[in-house]
């Protein structure tokens, strides 16, 4: 059996490195275009931004849906380590304010990528899975941060209460407050915090 030479292994490693670099450049090009408001850029536009040929886009990705899913995962992976965990101690209002502040920073960093992904998820099983995974993490965070209040609820009321908290702190609510109703950031954040406290205390 022939053993690969050191030179052959180095060549193979170099090709893999270049391939990974090109793949990342294509995904980053898509993210940049979405950030500039091009929610569904063409393969030609993506290739031009990445500095590669259109053929390279399809060499590295099965289709634009595959590329979009990879890019969305890349954006979520970039954002997650930047955000500190919400503290589990403190009053309900303190924890609510910390969680809302974290969500605001998350939505600002995900930005147009999140807005572009949500409407397309029903038509893309891969993208829908990415969104479901992100939502599961979001819901688990709510359960951790508000565990004392949720656990004090009657069992029949726990899940409905959690569902309302999920809606209150989700990106759609934030878009409605900020973009549809034009509330300043501080006013929108205060409204969500007040709604969380009211939901969990009844006052």
C-alpha positions in Angstrom: 0.0 0.0 0.0 1.4 3.4 -0.9 1.8 5.8 1.9 1.0 9.5 1.1 4.2 11.6 1.1 4.6 14.7 3.3 4.3 16.9 0.2 1.1 15.2 -0.9 -0.4 15.6 2.6 0.6 19.3 2.6 -1.0 19.8 -0.8 -4.2 18.1 0.4 -4.2 20.3 3.6 -3.6 23.4 1.5 -6.6 22.5 -0.8 -8.9 22.0 2.2 -7.8 25.3 3.7 -8.4 27.1 0.5 -11.8 25.4 0.1 -12.8 26.3 3.6 -11.6 29.9 3.1 -13.6 30.2 -0.1 -16.7 28.7 1.5 -16.5 31.2 4.4 -16.0 34.1 2.0 -19.1 33.2 0.1 -21.2 32.9 3.3 -19.8 36.2 4.5 -20.6 37.8 1.2 -24.2 36.7 1.6 -24.4 38.1 5.1 -22.9 41.4 4.0 -25.5 41.7 1.2 -28.4 40.9 3.5 -27.1 43.4 6.0 -27.2 46.0 3.3 -30.9 45.3 2.6 -30.5 42.7 -0.2 -32.6 40.0 1.4 -32.5 37.6 -1.6 -29.3 38.4 -3.5 -28.6 36.4 -6.7 -25.7 33.9 -7.0 -24.0 36.5 -9.3 -24.2 39.2 -6.7 -22.9 36.9 -4.0 -20.0 35.7 -6.2 -19.0 39.3 -7.1 -19.0 40.3 -3.5 -16.9 37.2 -2.5 -14.5 37.7 -5.4 -15.2 34.3 -6.8 -16.9 32.9 -9.9 -20.6 31.9 -9.9 -19.5 28.4 -10.5 -17.6 28.4 -7.2 -20.8 29.3 -5.4 -22.4 26.0 -6.6 -19.2 24.0 -6.1 -19.2 24.8 -2.4 -23.0 24.8 -1.8 -25.8 22.6 -3.2 -28.0 25.6 -4.0 -28.8 29.1 -2.6 -31.0 27.6 0.1 -28.0 25.6 1.4 -25.9 28.7 1.3 -28.5 30.7 3.1 -28.8 28.1 5.9 -25.0 28.0 6.3 -24.8 31.8 6.5 -27.6 32.0 9.0 -25.9 29.3 11.2 -22.6 31.3 10.8 -24.3 34.5 12.0 -25.9 32.8 15.0 -22.6 31.2 15.9 -20.8 34.6 15.7 -23.4 36.2 17.9 -23.9 33.7 20.7 -20.4 34.0 22.4 -20.7 37.8 22.5 -23.7 37.7 24.8 -23.3 37.3 28.6 -25.7 34.9 30.3 -28.7 36.4 32.2 -28.1 36.3 35.9 -30.5 34.0 37.8 -30.4 36.0 41.0 -32.2 39.3 41.8 -35.7 40.5 41.8 -38.2 39.7 39.0 -37.8 43.1 37.6 -34.0 43.0 37.7 -34.0 39.6 35.9 -36.6 40.8 33.4 -34.6 43.9 32.6 -31.4 41.9 32.1 -33.1 39.4 29.8 -34.7 42.1 27.7 -31.4 43.9 27.4 -29.8 40.7 26.3 -32.5 40.1 23.7 -32.1 43.7 22.4 -28.4 43.2 21.8 -29.0 39.8 20.2 -31.6 41.2 17.8 -29.4 44.1 16.9 -26.5 41.8 16.1 -28.5 39.3 14.1 -30.3 42.2 12.4 -31.4 41.8 8.9 -30.3 38.2 8.8 -32.9 37.2 11.3 -35.6 39.3 9.5 -34.7 37.6 6.2 -34.7 34.1 7.7 -38.0 34.1 9.4 -40.3 34.6 6.4 -38.4 32.0 4.3 -38.3 29.3 7.0 -41.8 27.8 6.0 -40.4 27.1 2.6 -37.0 25.6 3.6 -36.8 22.6 5.9 -33.1 23.2 6.7 -33.7 26.9 7.5 -36.8 26.0 9.6 -34.6 23.7 11.7 -32.1 26.5 12.3 -35.0 28.7 13.5 -36.5 25.9 15.7 -33.1 25.3 17.3 -32.7 29.1 18.1 -36.2 29.2 19.4 -35.6 26.2 21.7 -32.6 27.9 23.2 -34.6 31.1 23.7 -37.4 29.3 25.4 -35.0 27.3 27.6 -33.4 30.7 28.7 -36.9 31.9 29.8 -37.5 28.8 31.8 -34.1 29.2 33.6 -34.4 33.0 34.3 -38.0 32.8 35.5 -38.0 29.4 37.1 -39.1 30.6 40.6 -42.2 32.3 39.1 -43.1 29.6 36.6 -42.7 26.8 39.2 -45.0 28.7 41.5 -47.8 28.6 38.9 -50.4 25.9 38.9 -49.3 23.2 36.4 -52.2 24.0 34.0 -51.0 27.7 33.8 -47.2 27.1 33.5 -47.0 26.4 29.8 -49.5 29.1 28.8 -47.5 31.6 30.9 -44.3 30.5 29.3 -45.8 30.9 25.8 -46.8 34.5 26.6 -43.3 35.3 27.8 -41.9 33.7 24.6 -44.1 36.0 22.5 -43.4 39.1 24.6 -39.6 38.7 24.2 -39.5 37.4 20.6 -38.1 39.3 17.6 -41.6 39.8 16.1 -42.7 41.8 19.2 -39.5 43.8 19.1 -40.0 44.6 15.5 -43.6 45.7 16.1 -42.7 48.0 19.0 -39.7 49.5 17.3 -40.4 49.5 13.6 -44.2 49.4 13.3 -45.0 51.7 16.3 -41.7 53.7 16.3 -41.1 53.4 20.0 -37.6 54.5 21.1 -35.4 51.6 22.4 -35.7 52.6 26.1 -39.5 52.9 25.9 -39.9 49.6 24.0 -37.6 47.8 26.5 -39.5 49.3 29.5 -42.8 48.2 28.0 -41.6 44.6 27.6 -40.2 44.5 31.1 -43.5 45.8 32.5 -45.4 43.2 30.5 -43.2 40.4 31.8 -43.6 41.5 35.4 -47.4 41.9 35.0 -47.7 38.5 33.4 -45.8 36.8 36.3 -47.3 38.7 39.2 -50.7 39.8 38.0 -50.0 43.4 38.8 
